[in-house]
């Protein structure tokens, strides 16, 4: 009987699945600005990994410091700026066995001249929590990582077409494509013109597609 993976091994698989995430968000600090990774960009990969591996993360926040200070704005006038420091505690739970979990902490600061400092602080703390939990790399992705992302998109498009064309046969068709191409599993399918042709032929044959009009090239 195969032993079910624990939360550590599940989180390890999530870590492997997350590529380098580009710094695509511009953050203004008033007098200057810098590029950063957006929370949504991180959540896209983390949520996908959690769904696949069976992980639920509950995050609680604690204010550890807050203050309101007067700062000089660009126009030379004084404005009140709120600073809030948060501690985020994340409980990463194995959904198969809820008693199997890991707790991690991270910190984040929210700064705003309006009423958004609290939301910003929680957002930064949660983002830092996931970055630390999964050793997420940020910056410019390597050529290999960019190719891997594009390959995954192609595989997803093939899978989406199979599900649309023959939802009841989807798993059988995917297994046949994997067998024809000699891959270890569907996620390892080579993304080449030849591989796409093989996949297209298997789909057409198993769904009894007869004409070019009925066939959709992947």
C-alpha positions as CSV (number, residue, x, y, z in Angstrom):
1,X,0.0,0.0,0.0
2,X,1.4,3.4,-1.1
3,X,2.0,5.9,1.7
4,X,0.2,9.1,1.2
5,X,2.3,12.3,0.9
6,X,2.6,14.5,4.0
7,X,2.3,18.3,4.1
8,X,6.1,18.7,3.7
9,X,6.3,16.6,0.5
10,X,3.2,18.4,-0.8
11,X,4.7,21.8,-0.2
12,X,7.9,20.6,-1.9
13,X,5.9,19.8,-5.0
14,X,4.3,23.2,-5.0
15,X,7.7,24.8,-4.7
16,X,9.0,22.9,-7.7
17,X,6.0,24.0,-9.8
18,X,6.5,27.8,-9.3
19,X,8.7,29.5,-11.9
20,X,10.6,32.8,-11.5
21,X,7.9,35.5,-11.2
22,X,8.7,38.7,-13.0
23,X,8.5,42.0,-11.2
24,X,5.7,43.5,-13.2
25,X,4.1,45.8,-10.6
26,X,5.2,49.5,-10.2
27,X,5.2,50.7,-6.6
28,X,5.3,54.4,-5.9
29,X,6.9,55.7,-2.7
30,X,6.1,59.3,-3.5
31,X,9.4,60.8,-4.6
32,X,10.4,57.6,-6.4
33,X,9.1,54.2,-7.5
34,X,10.3,50.6,-7.9
35,X,9.3,47.4,-9.6
36,X,7.9,44.6,-7.4
37,X,6.0,41.3,-7.7
38,X,2.3,41.6,-7.3
39,X,0.4,39.5,-4.8
40,X,-2.0,38.3,-7.5
41,X,0.9,37.0,-9.7
42,X,2.1,35.0,-6.7
43,X,-1.4,33.7,-5.8
44,X,-2.0,32.5,-9.3
45,X,0.8,30.0,-9.0
46,X,0.4,29.2,-5.3
47,X,-3.4,28.6,-5.6
48,X,-2.8,26.3,-8.6
49,X,-0.2,24.3,-6.7
50,X,-2.4,24.1,-3.6
51,X,-5.4,22.8,-5.6
52,X,-3.3,20.2,-7.3
53,X,-1.5,18.9,-4.2
54,X,-4.4,19.2,-1.7
55,X,-3.3,22.1,0.5
56,X,-5.3,24.7,2.3
57,X,-3.7,27.8,3.9
58,X,-5.4,29.8,6.6
59,X,-3.7,33.1,7.3
60,X,-4.2,35.2,10.5
61,X,-2.8,38.7,10.9
62,X,-1.6,40.5,14.0
63,X,-0.7,44.2,14.1
64,X,2.7,44.6,15.8
65,X,3.2,48.3,15.3
66,X,1.3,51.3,13.9
67,X,1.8,55.0,13.8
68,X,0.8,58.2,12.0
69,X,3.5,60.6,11.0
70,X,3.6,63.9,9.2
71,X,5.5,63.9,5.9
72,X,6.2,66.5,3.3
73,X,4.4,65.8,0.0
74,X,5.7,66.7,-3.5
75,X,3.9,70.0,-3.4
76,X,5.7,71.0,-0.2
77,X,2.6,70.7,2.0
78,X,2.4,68.4,5.1
79,X,0.3,65.2,5.0
80,X,-0.4,62.5,7.5
81,X,1.0,59.1,6.6
82,X,-0.1,55.9,8.3
83,X,2.4,53.1,8.9
84,X,1.2,49.6,9.9
85,X,3.4,46.6,10.5
86,X,1.7,43.2,10.4
87,X,2.7,39.7,11.4
88,X,1.1,37.0,9.2
89,X,0.9,33.4,10.4
90,X,0.0,30.9,7.8
91,X,-1.3,27.4,8.6
92,X,-0.6,25.1,5.6
93,X,-3.0,22.2,6.0
94,X,-2.9,18.8,4.3
95,X,-6.6,18.5,3.1
96,X,-6.3,14.6,3.2
97,X,-5.2,14.7,6.9
98,X,-6.0,18.1,8.6
99,X,-4.0,17.2,11.6
100,X,-0.9,17.3,9.3
101,X,0.1,20.9,8.9
102,X,2.9,23.5,9.0
103,X,2.8,27.0,10.5
104,X,5.0,29.7,9.2
105,X,5.2,33.5,9.8
106,X,6.2,36.5,7.8
107,X,6.0,40.3,8.1
108,X,4.8,43.1,6.0
109,X,4.4,46.9,6.3
110,X,1.6,49.0,4.8
111,X,2.2,52.7,4.1
112,X,-0.5,55.1,2.9
113,X,-1.6,58.7,3.2
114,X,-5.2,57.6,2.9
115,X,-7.1,54.6,4.4
116,X,-5.3,51.8,2.6
117,X,-2.3,51.2,4.9
118,X,-4.0,48.2,6.7
119,X,-4.9,46.5,3.5
120,X,-1.5,47.1,2.0
121,X,0.2,45.7,5.2
122,X,-1.8,42.5,5.2
123,X,-1.2,42.1,1.4
124,X,2.6,42.5,1.8
125,X,2.7,40.2,4.8
126,X,0.7,37.5,2.9
127,X,2.9,37.9,-0.1
128,X,6.1,37.6,1.9
129,X,4.7,34.5,3.6
130,X,4.2,32.7,0.3
131,X,7.6,33.8,-1.0
132,X,9.3,32.4,2.1
133,X,7.2,29.2,2.2
134,X,8.0,28.3,-1.4
135,X,11.3,30.0,-1.9
136,X,9.8,31.9,-4.8
137,X,12.3,33.5,-7.1
138,X,11.5,37.0,-8.4
139,X,13.0,39.0,-11.2
140,X,13.6,38.1,-14.8
141,X,12.9,34.5,-15.7
142,X,15.6,32.5,-17.5
143,X,15.1,31.4,-21.1
144,X,14.5,27.8,-19.9
145,X,11.9,29.0,-17.4
146,X,10.1,31.1,-20.0
147,X,10.0,28.1,-22.4
148,X,8.7,25.9,-19.6
149,X,5.8,28.4,-19.0
150,X,5.0,28.5,-22.7
151,X,5.1,24.7,-22.9
152,X,2.7,24.4,-20.0
153,X,0.3,26.8,-21.8
154,X,0.4,24.5,-24.9
155,X,-0.3,21.4,-22.8
156,X,-3.2,23.3,-21.1
157,X,-4.6,24.2,-24.5
158,X,-4.4,20.5,-25.6
159,X,-6.1,19.4,-22.4
160,X,-8.8,22.0,-22.8
161,X,-9.5,20.9,-26.3
162,X,-9.8,17.3,-25.3
163,X,-12.2,18.2,-22.5
164,X,-14.3,20.2,-24.9
165,X,-14.2,17.6,-27.7
166,X,-14.8,14.5,-25.6
167,X,-15.2,15.1,-21.9
168,X,-16.2,11.5,-21.2
169,X,-13.1,10.1,-23.0
170,X,-10.7,12.8,-21.8
171,X,-8.6,10.6,-19.5
172,X,-8.4,7.8,-22.0
173,X,-7.4,10.1,-24.8
174,X,-4.7,11.7,-22.7
175,X,-3.3,8.3,-21.7
176,X,-3.2,7.3,-25.4
177,X,-1.3,10.5,-26.4
178,X,1.2,9.9,-23.6
179,X,1.7,6.3,-24.8
180,X,2.1,7.4,-28.4
181,X,4.7,10.0,-27.5
182,X,6.5,7.8,-25.0
183,X,6.2,10.4,-22.2
184,X,6.1,9.6,-18.5
185,X,2.9,11.5,-18.0
186,X,0.8,14.2,-19.6
187,X,2.6,17.1,-17.9
188,X,5.8,15.9,-19.6
189,X,4.6,15.9,-23.1
190,X,7.2,17.3,-25.6
191,X,6.0,20.5,-27.2
192,X,7.0,20.1,-30.8
193,X,5.2,20.2,-34.2
194,X,5.5,16.4,-34.4
195,X,4.0,16.0,-30.9
196,X,1.1,18.3,-31.7
197,X,0.4,16.3,-34.9
198,X,0.4,13.0,-32.9
199,X,-1.9,14.5,-30.3
200,X,-4.2,15.9,-33.0
201,X,-4.4,12.5,-34.8
202,X,-5.1,10.6,-31.6
203,X,-7.9,13.1,-30.7
204,X,-9.5,12.9,-34.1
205,X,-9.3,9.1,-34.3
206,X,-10.7,8.5,-30.9
207,X,-13.5,11.0,-31.3
208,X,-14.3,9.8,-34.9
209,X,-13.6,13.2,-36.5
210,X,-13.7,12.6,-40.2
211,X,-13.4,15.8,-42.0
212,X,-11.0,18.8,-41.9
213,X,-14.0,21.0,-41.1
214,X,-14.7,18.9,-38.0
215,X,-11.0,18.8,-37.0
216,X,-9.4,21.6,-35.0
217,X,-5.6,21.8,-35.1
218,X,-4.0,22.1,-31.7
